[in-house]
Amino acid sequence: MHHYFEALTNTSGESLIGYFARVIDRSTQSAVTLASDENGTPIVTVSGHADMAKTDDYGNLDFYVEPGTYHLDIYAPDATTFRYRVPNVGMSSTQGERGPQGEKGDPGAAGNVAANLTQLGNAATTNTTMIYDQATFTWTTGDFSALIDNVNYVASSSTPSTSGAWVRQSSTKVAHKPTGTGTRMRTSAQVMDEVVYASNFTGYDETGVTDSSAAIMAADAVARSRNKTLILSGTPLVTQTLLIDAPTNWRMQGTHFKPGFPNAGPRIIKPATMNATVIRITPNAYQTVLDGIAIAGITGNGGDGIHIEADCVTLLNCSVFRMGQDGVRIGSKVANPYQAGPPAVNYNANCFNLISLHSAYNGRDGLHINDLSGVTNANAGAALRPVLVANGRHGLYVNNAYLGNSFISPLGEANGTTDPTGRGVYFDTNALHQVVIGGDLEANTGGDYFEAVPGANCVYGAVGTGVRIFTQLAHGSWTPTIIGSTTAGTATYTTQRGHYSVSGRMVSFMAEIVWSGHTGTGDLRVTGFPFSPLSVDSSVPNFVPATIVSSGITLAAGAQLKAGFNHNGNFLRVWTSNTGTLTTLAMQTAGTLYIQGAFMAGFPS
């Protein structure tokens, strides 16, 4: 048999006393038989554990084994906790011949091993060095009365702690007291436990080869239970939605991800086969914070990157690229072929905070804000410096959001890569009172800025293809139409031209209408205005006149046309005036009208 004799030490050269070793067959990965002598006496008679050798008081292993090449597995003094493996150790001398002797470990002074705190406290301070709890303690003079914790500082039973203590020198429990008034001693374990690392959980793969979804969710549960930040690292692959259903804080370790850069940095990988949202923040997860989270999709995937349904959610320096649908979506769940989950429900996604969001190359919109129709729960949010570039449709799309969302210095560029209607910013019919301040909107396929309700939103100083957009002075075209008060009727139009401009609530307009063959009955009215007059305001007159000129209209001798608005409808009334009396103008089968005027608008609220 081969006689193996070797000293075990740590990286500091200290003897590992009371440790255990197994000899592992390289083919079967199972422990082989060990003996305490060349006669084959089982090693258990010496070590107390079958086929495990134990280091002596000098840190030396001493056992016999059949010749061969093996792995040597080292265990802690509890004989259970695996420490490390020494691979491919040759143990091949002929039977009965002693193997090479290892260097003798240095145990310090005699009797320097303590099995418990009592033995360490009773140890003679002349020993200088003691071994306890898998670490070296040295007798150190000084006043340690405020530091005794029985972990890093242990009092002596013979000497007051004001004069000295046993001080831990190594192991994971080593402590440090930062300089400065009011600081306290903390162990390395306490520092490491300040955050939760997803990489510490079974199944987390930083290389992105295997699915890390379950490991991330397990890590999040622990982080929330301990009220700690969850740290993500590497490039984990996820194949199912990461559901955040309670307040949490995630941070991705490393540089910010940007596609096309050689050192792109850490990011969550969404595979081509995944057609669901990557991160879904449900209503119960209010005040959740995602810091530096990057998500990159493989071509062919479907669904969104991040879907926010909770209020007061913050995305800080987050990046979302190449999602099948939207990069970031805010609002209640609506009909969506990619969105798994319960039926449509009105959630509360108010007060979102997006700081330096980068959302690009997504299939539909970079940032999509859209609540359920008729509700108002995607409001009072803010996006600071969002970068919304090269998305399939719009950079920013907003609908069913009625109040106070602000977008500061957005970059909406080169959007509409697959949809020719794509804009840098698109405010749909129910996007009201949205505010854009500054920014750069340019080179978008369908135009840089659009709002379905002109003047319902405010854009201050944003630049679109070199043009300053300022909706407090917005202008546009409208289509004037002649109708009857009794029967609206229809007509053949030669000309229908209208233009308006808006300053605050004041709408100025002009129109030219030429028609023939009208079928309407009753009084003649002009409609089609882009806004309605303000209906209730004590400061505004009940009747607002307009200037009108006609041609081809039948009038009594000496009569003149007059026009104006009442507060009871979105149309202009037309009268004739003769001898100081106003008479409504009956429907005309043909004619020409030129109209100019202004009124106080009642914008949608």
C-alpha distance (Angstrom), angle and dihedral (degrees) to the residues before:
residue distance angle dihedral
M1 . . .
H2 3.79 . .
H3 3.81 116.7 .
Y4 3.83 110.3 -145.6
F5 3.81 117.6 -162.8
E6 3.81 119.1 170.5
A7 3.82 139.4 148.4
L8 3.83 119.5 -124.6
T9 3.80 118.2 -148.5
N10 3.78 135.9 166.2
T11 3.82 123.9 -118.3
S12 3.81 89.0 -84.3
G13 3.80 91.4 56.9
E14 3.80 94.3 -108.5
S15 3.80 118.8 143.7
L16 3.80 116.3 -103.5
I17 3.79 99.2 -137.2
G18 3.81 121.2 -167.0
Y19 3.82 94.4 11.9
F20 3.81 122.7 140.5
A21 3.80 134.3 -135.1
R22 3.79 135.0 -160.5
V23 3.80 124.7 -163.0
I24 3.81 109.7 -135.7
D25 3.81 126.8 -154.3
R26 3.82 105.4 -128.4
S27 3.82 93.4 -143.8
T28 3.80 101.4 45.5
Q29 3.83 97.6 25.9
S30 3.80 88.2 -137.5
A31 3.80 130.0 125.1
V32 3.83 116.8 -94.2
T33 3.82 128.0 -142.2
L34 3.81 116.8 -81.6
A35 3.79 127.4 -164.6
S36 3.79 132.9 -162.2
D37 3.83 94.0 -138.7
E38 3.80 141.0 13.4
N39 3.81 89.3 -93.6
G40 3.80 90.1 69.6
T41 3.81 99.1 -108.8
P42 3.85 105.7 168.9
I43 3.83 112.4 -101.8
V44 3.82 90.1 -131.6
T45 3.78 88.6 79.7
V46 3.80 88.4 67.2
S47 3.81 105.9 27.1
G48 3.81 100.4 33.7
H49 3.85 91.3 -128.4
A50 3.79 127.6 86.3
D51 3.82 113.2 -106.8
M52 3.80 92.8 -6.9
A53 3.80 122.2 114.9
K54 3.82 119.0 -149.7
T55 3.80 126.2 -147.1
D56 3.78 114.5 -118.6
D57 3.81 128.9 -132.4
Y58 3.80 88.2 -73.7
G59 3.82 94.4 51.1
N60 3.83 94.1 -107.6
L61 3.82 127.5 143.8
D62 3.82 115.8 -144.4
F63 3.84 121.5 -179.0
Y64 3.81 144.9 127.2
V65 3.80 125.2 -123.6
E66 3.80 139.6 166.8
P67 3.85 110.0 -87.1
G68 3.78 116.6 -92.2
T69 3.82 145.0 94.7
Y70 3.80 114.2 -72.6
H71 3.80 144.7 164.8
L72 3.79 115.2 -109.1
D73 3.84 114.6 -143.7
I74 3.80 117.4 -162.0
Y75 3.84 122.2 -152.2
A76 3.82 133.0 -169.7
P77 3.83 120.9 -105.7
D78 3.82 89.9 -86.6
A79 3.84 86.8 68.6
T80 3.82 88.3 -132.7
T81 3.81 109.8 69.9
F82 3.81 110.1 84.5
R83 3.81 113.6 -137.5
Y84 3.80 109.5 174.8
R85 3.82 145.9 -35.1
V86 3.81 128.7 -120.4
P87 3.82 103.7 -156.2
N88 3.79 128.9 -146.6
V89 3.80 102.0 6.6
G90 3.83 113.5 178.4
M91 3.82 114.1 -131.6
S92 3.80 99.3 166.3
S93 3.82 111.9 130.0
T94 3.80 119.8 130.0
Q95 3.76 120.3 -88.4
G96 3.80 114.6 -73.0
E97 3.81 95.3 13.8
R98 3.80 119.1 121.0
G99 3.78 117.0 -117.5
P100 3.83 122.1 -131.5
Q101 3.78 114.1 -65.4
G102 3.79 117.3 -122.4
E103 3.76 123.5 -136.3
K104 3.73 114.1 -81.2
G105 3.80 113.6 -105.2
D106 3.80 118.0 -122.6
P107 3.80 108.5 -121.7
G108 3.81 95.9 177.4
A109 3.77 120.4 -131.4
A110 3.78 119.8 -2.6
G111 3.79 115.9 -80.0
N112 3.81 94.1 20.1
V113 3.81 97.4 140.0
A114 3.83 116.6 97.2
A115 3.78 120.2 -165.3
N116 3.82 94.1 -165.6
L117 3.79 143.8 4.0
T118 3.81 92.3 -89.2
Q119 3.81 91.9 57.7
L120 3.80 90.7 46.7
G121 3.81 91.5 50.0
N122 3.82 90.8 48.2
A123 3.82 94.0 47.9
A124 3.78 116.9 117.7
T125 3.79 110.7 -102.8
T126 3.81 87.5 -138.8
N127 3.82 87.4 72.7
T128 3.83 87.9 76.2
T129 3.82 91.1 -166.4
M130 3.82 129.7 50.7
I131 3.81 131.1 179.9
Y132 3.81 115.7 -139.1
D133 3.81 136.5 145.7
Q134 3.83 91.8 8.5
A135 3.80 90.1 -60.3
T136 3.79 141.6 93.6
F137 3.81 119.2 -109.5
T138 3.79 121.5 -166.8
W139 3.77 127.3 -160.9
T140 3.80 105.5 -113.1
T141 3.78 125.7 -175.2
G142 3.80 120.7 -135.9
D143 3.79 140.4 78.1
F144 3.81 108.3 -55.2
S145 3.80 97.3 155.5
A146 3.83 92.3 118.1
L147 3.81 94.3 46.4
I148 3.80 104.9 49.7
D149 3.84 105.5 126.6
N150 3.84 102.8 147.1
V151 3.80 88.1 -121.9
N152 3.79 107.0 70.0
Y153 3.79 98.9 0.9
V154 3.82 120.5 42.0
A155 3.79 123.3 -176.9
S156 3.78 122.5 -130.4
S157 3.79 119.2 -123.7
S158 3.80 90.3 -140.3
T159 3.80 102.9 42.4
P160 3.82 127.1 48.1
S161 3.82 115.6 -112.6
T162 3.81 88.1 -122.8
S163 3.80 86.3 70.7
G164 3.81 102.6 38.6
A165 3.82 149.1 -36.6
W166 3.78 143.7 -159.1
V167 3.84 104.2 -92.6
R168 3.81 123.3 -160.2
Q169 3.81 112.8 -122.1
S170 3.81 103.8 -175.5
S171 3.81 148.8 6.0
T172 3.79 131.7 76.1
K173 3.79 90.9 -63.5
V174 3.78 93.7 65.7
A175 3.80 110.6 133.4
H176 3.76 136.6 -149.1
K177 3.80 132.7 -162.9
P178 3.81 111.9 -154.4
T179 3.78 116.7 -134.9
G180 3.76 117.2 -102.8
T181 3.77 139.8 73.7
G182 3.79 114.9 -63.8
T183 3.83 97.6 15.4
R184 3.78 120.6 136.0
M185 3.76 138.0 -149.9
R186 3.79 115.8 -95.7
T187 3.79 132.3 177.9
S188 3.79 124.3 -125.1
A189 3.80 88.1 -115.2
Q190 3.79 90.4 57.6
V191 3.79 90.5 50.6
M192 3.81 92.3 48.5
D193 3.80 90.0 50.4
E194 3.79 92.4 57.4
V195 3.82 88.2 92.6
V196 3.80 135.9 21.9
Y197 3.80 117.1 -119.4
A198 3.80 116.1 -149.1
S199 3.81 87.3 -154.9
N200 3.83 88.5 68.6
F201 3.80 91.1 65.3
T202 3.79 125.1 90.5
G203 3.79 111.8 -102.0
Y204 3.81 98.1 24.2
D205 3.79 107.5 132.5
E206 3.81 115.8 -169.6
T207 3.81 90.9 -170.6
G208 3.83 94.6 62.1
V209 3.80 94.8 -126.4
T210 3.82 97.1 117.8
D211 3.81 131.8 32.5
S212 3.82 114.8 -84.0
S213 3.83 97.5 -178.6
A214 3.82 97.1 107.1
A215 3.80 92.9 44.1
I216 3.81 92.3 52.2
M217 3.80 91.8 49.8
A218 3.81 91.1 48.2
A219 3.80 90.2 49.7
D220 3.81 91.5 48.1
A221 3.81 91.0 52.9
V222 3.80 90.5 53.7
A223 3.81 92.8 44.8
R224 3.80 91.5 52.1
S225 3.80 93.3 45.7
R226 3.81 89.4 53.6
N227 3.82 94.6 37.0
K228 3.80 91.3 -122.8
T229 3.80 135.5 136.3
L230 3.81 116.9 -97.5
I231 3.82 113.9 -132.5
L232 3.81 119.3 -152.0
S233 3.79 120.7 -167.5
G234 3.78 140.8 178.1
T235 3.80 122.1 10.8
P236 3.82 106.1 -52.3
L237 3.81 118.0 -173.0
V238 3.82 118.3 -136.0
T239 3.79 125.6 -167.4
Q240 3.80 99.9 178.8
T241 3.80 135.9 44.8
L242 3.80 115.4 -78.6
L243 3.80 98.8 -134.7
I244 3.80 115.1 -153.8
D245 3.82 105.4 -168.0
A246 3.82 100.7 161.3
P247 3.82 134.4 39.8
T248 3.80 110.6 -71.5
N249 3.79 143.4 155.0
W250 3.80 121.7 -133.3
R251 3.78 125.7 -175.5
M252 3.79 128.4 -177.1
Q253 3.78 114.8 -142.4
G254 3.80 119.1 -131.8
T255 3.79 139.5 22.7
H256 3.79 122.8 -20.9
F257 3.80 115.3 -90.2
K258 3.80 120.8 -116.6
P259 3.81 122.2 167.7
G260 3.77 118.6 -116.2
F261 3.78 95.6 27.2
P262 3.84 117.2 119.0
N263 3.81 92.7 -132.1
A264 3.77 95.9 40.4
G265 3.77 95.0 166.5
P266 3.80 132.5 -142.3
R267 3.81 121.4 -28.9
I268 3.78 142.1 154.2
I269 3.79 110.3 -102.3
K270 3.83 118.8 -137.6
P271 3.82 110.4 -161.4
A272 3.80 123.8 -135.3
T273 3.82 90.5 -111.3
M274 3.82 95.1 58.7
N275 3.82 114.8 99.6
A276 3.80 99.1 173.0
T277 3.79 136.8 84.8
V278 3.81 112.7 -80.1
I279 3.85 98.1 -145.4
R280 3.80 120.0 18.3
I281 3.82 116.8 -173.3
T282 3.81 106.8 -161.0
P283 3.84 126.2 -153.4
N284 3.82 92.9 -94.7
A285 3.81 91.4 59.8
Y286 3.82 96.4 76.6
Q287 3.81 116.6 163.7
T288 3.80 92.3 19.3
V289 3.82 113.8 160.1
L290 3.81 125.7 -152.4
D291 3.80 110.9 -169.8
G292 3.80 121.2 -167.5
I293 3.80 93.4 -18.6
A294 3.81 111.1 162.2
I295 3.81 124.4 -169.3
A296 3.80 123.7 -169.8
G297 3.79 123.0 -174.5
I298 3.79 128.7 -150.2
T299 3.82 113.1 -127.7
G300 3.80 111.7 -88.1
N301 3.82 99.4 37.8
G302 3.82 122.6 128.0
G303 3.80 135.9 -148.2
D304 3.79 133.7 35.5
G305 3.79 135.3 -47.8
I306 3.82 102.2 -137.1
H307 3.83 123.7 5.5
I308 3.82 115.3 -166.5
E309 3.81 117.0 -160.3
A310 3.82 97.8 154.1
D311 3.78 128.8 81.8
C312 3.82 126.3 -111.5
V313 3.81 93.7 20.9
T314 3.81 116.1 160.5
L315 3.80 126.7 -153.5
L316 3.80 109.7 -169.6
N317 3.82 119.7 -170.4
C318 3.80 91.6 -22.1
S319 3.82 124.4 161.5
V320 3.81 128.7 -158.3
F321 3.80 121.4 -177.4
R322 3.79 137.8 174.8
M323 3.80 100.1 2.9
G324 3.81 115.4 164.8
Q325 3.80 90.9 -124.0
D326 3.84 126.9 3.4
G327 3.78 126.4 -2.6
V328 3.82 94.6 -145.6
R329 3.80 123.2 5.9
I330 3.82 123.7 -168.2
G331 3.82 124.4 -170.0
S332 3.77 143.2 44.2
K333 3.76 121.6 -36.5
V334 3.79 113.9 -86.7
A335 3.79 132.5 175.4
N336 3.79 104.2 -51.2
P337 3.81 125.7 155.2
Y338 3.80 90.7 -150.3
Q339 3.81 99.5 46.0
A340 3.78 114.0 92.6
G341 3.78 119.1 -163.9
P342 3.81 143.6 77.1
P343 3.82 123.5 -29.0
A344 3.77 119.0 -71.6
V345 3.81 110.0 -62.7
N346 3.80 131.5 178.2
Y347 3.80 104.7 -112.7
N348 3.78 129.6 177.5
A349 3.81 113.5 -109.5
N350 3.80 98.5 158.9
C351 3.80 127.4 138.3
F352 3.81 98.3 26.2
N353 3.82 118.1 174.2
L354 3.80 118.8 -151.2
I355 3.79 113.3 179.7
S356 3.82 118.4 -176.4
L357 3.79 94.8 -17.9
H358 3.82 114.1 -179.2
S359 3.81 112.3 -161.6
A360 3.79 118.0 165.8
Y361 3.82 145.5 147.9
N362 3.81 92.0 24.7
G363 3.80 121.7 150.9
R364 3.80 96.5 -116.4
D365 3.83 124.2 0.1
G366 3.78 131.0 -1.4
L367 3.83 92.2 -145.5
H368 3.82 117.2 13.5
I369 3.83 118.2 -173.3
N370 3.80 112.4 -178.5
D371 3.79 129.3 143.8
L372 3.79 126.5 -170.8
S373 3.78 112.4 -70.6
G374 3.80 111.9 -90.8
V375 3.82 97.4 20.2
T376 3.79 129.8 96.9
N377 3.78 107.5 -147.5
A378 3.80 105.8 119.0
N379 3.78 95.8 70.4
A380 3.81 144.2 117.8
G381 3.79 92.4 33.3
A382 3.78 129.4 140.5
A383 3.79 134.5 -149.7
L384 3.81 116.2 -166.7
R385 3.84 116.9 -160.3
P386 3.82 98.2 -20.6
V387 3.81 113.8 -174.6
L388 3.82 107.6 -147.0
V389 3.78 109.0 174.1
A390 3.81 139.3 160.5
N391 3.80 97.1 -4.9
G392 3.80 120.6 159.0
R393 3.81 95.4 -111.9
H394 3.81 123.5 -1.7
G395 3.78 132.2 -1.5
L396 3.83 91.5 -144.3
Y397 3.82 122.0 13.8
V398 3.83 122.1 -178.7
N399 3.82 129.9 -179.8
N400 3.81 135.3 150.6
A401 3.79 90.3 22.8
Y402 3.77 111.7 119.4
L403 3.78 110.3 173.9
G404 3.76 141.2 54.3
N405 3.81 110.2 -37.2
S406 3.81 110.4 158.5
F407 3.79 128.0 -158.9
I408 3.80 113.9 -166.0
S409 3.82 120.2 -160.2
P410 3.83 97.5 -22.5
L411 3.79 121.6 -174.9
G412 3.82 108.3 -143.3
E413 3.77 106.4 173.5
A414 3.82 139.2 154.5
N415 3.81 93.9 -2.7
G416 3.80 121.5 153.9
T417 3.80 95.6 62.8
T418 3.82 91.2 153.4
D419 3.82 103.3 12.0
P420 3.83 114.8 59.9
T421 3.84 90.1 -153.5
G422 3.80 91.1 62.5
R423 3.81 116.1 133.0
G424 3.77 136.0 -174.9
V425 3.83 89.2 -121.9
Y426 3.82 123.8 12.0
F427 3.82 120.9 -176.4
D428 3.81 108.8 -170.8
T429 3.83 129.3 -154.0
N430 3.81 96.2 -73.2
A431 3.80 97.1 38.6
L432 3.79 101.9 108.2
H433 3.81 133.9 164.4
Q434 3.80 93.7 11.9
V435 3.82 115.5 153.9
V436 3.81 128.6 -148.5
I437 3.80 117.1 -173.3
G438 3.79 118.6 -169.5
G439 3.77 122.7 -41.5
D440 3.78 136.2 123.4
L441 3.80 123.4 -81.7
E442 3.78 113.1 178.3
A443 3.80 148.6 136.6
N444 3.81 94.7 20.8
T445 3.82 114.1 153.7
G446 3.82 98.7 -127.2
G447 3.79 96.9 33.3
D448 3.76 133.7 -72.5
Y449 3.82 104.7 -96.1
F450 3.81 134.4 21.1
E451 3.79 136.4 168.6
A452 3.80 121.7 -176.9
V453 3.82 91.1 -150.6
P454 3.81 105.6 46.5
G455 3.77 114.0 -135.3
A456 3.81 94.1 10.6
N457 3.82 90.9 111.2
C458 3.78 135.2 43.1
V459 3.80 124.5 -124.6
Y460 3.80 115.4 -179.7
G461 3.78 119.8 -165.7
A462 3.81 98.9 -28.3
V463 3.78 112.6 155.7
G464 3.79 120.0 -135.6
T465 3.82 116.6 -178.5
G466 3.75 89.2 -30.6
V467 3.83 95.1 -49.3
R468 3.80 121.0 117.3
I469 3.79 110.1 -129.6
F470 3.80 113.9 -155.4
T471 3.79 113.4 164.9
Q472 3.77 93.1 -171.4
L473 3.84 80.1 75.7
A474 3.81 95.9 32.2
H475 3.78 122.2 157.3
G476 3.76 138.0 -178.6
S477 3.79 147.3 143.3
W478 3.80 131.1 -77.9
T479 3.81 135.5 -175.2
P480 3.82 114.8 -118.4
T481 3.81 115.1 -150.2
I482 3.85 133.8 -169.9
I483 3.84 116.2 -133.8
G484 3.80 136.7 170.0
S485 3.81 121.3 -118.7
T486 3.83 92.8 -133.6
T487 3.80 100.7 31.9
A488 3.80 116.3 12.7
G489 3.81 93.1 -149.7
T490 3.81 128.2 174.9
A491 3.77 135.8 -97.9
T492 3.78 144.1 -168.6
Y493 3.80 108.7 -107.6
T494 3.76 126.5 -154.1
T495 3.80 93.4 178.2
Q496 3.85 132.8 16.2
R497 3.77 109.7 167.3
G498 3.77 127.9 154.8
H499 3.81 136.9 163.6
Y500 3.81 131.7 -174.5
S501 3.80 139.6 -177.4
V502 3.79 128.7 -162.8
S503 3.79 129.0 -147.4
G504 3.79 111.7 174.9
R505 3.82 103.7 -49.0
M506 3.81 94.9 -26.9
V507 3.83 113.8 105.9
S508 3.82 118.5 -165.1
F509 3.79 117.4 -167.0
M510 3.79 145.1 174.4
A511 3.81 131.5 -169.8
E512 3.81 143.3 -175.6
I513 3.83 118.6 -161.0
V514 3.82 127.5 179.1
W515 3.82 117.7 176.3
S516 3.80 145.4 157.7
G517 3.81 139.1 -170.9
H518 3.83 97.0 30.6
T519 3.83 116.1 -178.3
G520 3.80 98.3 -166.0
T521 3.81 124.9 115.5
G522 3.79 134.8 -152.4
D523 3.77 125.4 32.1
L524 3.83 120.9 -8.5
R525 3.80 115.4 -108.6
V526 3.83 135.4 175.6
T527 3.80 117.8 -137.9
G528 3.82 140.8 162.4
F529 3.82 97.1 89.0
P530 3.86 114.3 159.4
F531 3.83 91.3 -129.3
S532 3.79 138.3 28.0
P533 3.80 122.6 -122.4
L534 3.80 116.5 -100.6
S535 3.80 104.3 -86.2
V536 3.82 103.7 -160.5
D537 3.80 122.9 27.3
S538 3.80 123.5 121.3
S539 3.81 90.4 -149.4
V540 3.82 94.3 60.6
P541 3.85 121.5 76.5
N542 3.81 117.4 -113.4
F543 3.80 90.0 -125.0
V544 3.82 125.1 41.3
P545 3.84 115.3 -169.5
A546 3.81 125.5 -142.3
T547 3.81 133.0 -163.9
I548 3.82 116.1 -107.9
V549 3.83 133.7 -179.3
S550 3.81 122.8 -174.5
S551 3.76 143.5 -165.6
G552 3.80 128.3 -170.9
I553 3.82 92.5 16.1
T554 3.85 117.6 134.1
L555 3.82 108.6 -122.8
A556 3.80 133.7 169.2
A557 3.75 116.6 -108.0
G558 3.81 111.0 -74.4
A559 3.81 93.4 7.0
Q560 3.81 122.5 136.5
L561 3.81 131.3 -158.6
K562 3.80 120.0 -114.9
A563 3.83 129.1 -177.1
G564 3.79 138.8 -173.2
F565 3.80 149.0 142.2
N566 3.77 130.5 -99.4
H567 3.81 122.0 -160.8
N568 3.78 93.0 -112.6
G569 3.81 104.2 78.0
N570 3.76 150.1 10.6
F571 3.81 95.2 -103.4
L572 3.79 141.2 86.9
R573 3.83 119.5 -116.6
V574 3.84 120.7 -142.3
W575 3.80 124.5 -152.5
T576 3.78 139.1 174.7
S577 3.80 119.2 -130.7
N578 3.78 122.3 -153.1
T579 3.80 126.9 158.5
G580 3.84 89.2 -4.3
T581 3.81 96.1 -58.0
L582 3.88 124.6 118.3
T583 3.81 115.8 -139.7
T584 3.79 123.2 179.7
L585 3.80 113.8 -110.0
A586 3.78 113.4 -116.4
M587 3.82 119.2 -129.6
Q588 3.82 112.5 -76.3
T589 3.79 120.4 -147.8
A590 3.79 90.1 -146.7
G591 3.78 139.3 6.8
T592 3.80 150.3 114.9
L593 3.82 126.8 -104.0
Y594 3.80 131.0 -173.1
I595 3.81 112.8 -168.3
Q596 3.80 134.9 -179.4
G597 3.79 129.7 174.2
A598 3.79 150.3 116.4
F599 3.78 137.1 -124.0
M600 3.81 140.9 176.3
A601 3.79 107.5 -98.1
G602 3.77 127.5 -137.8
F603 3.82 99.7 -143.9
P604 3.82 117.9 -157.8
S605 3.80 113.9 -86.0
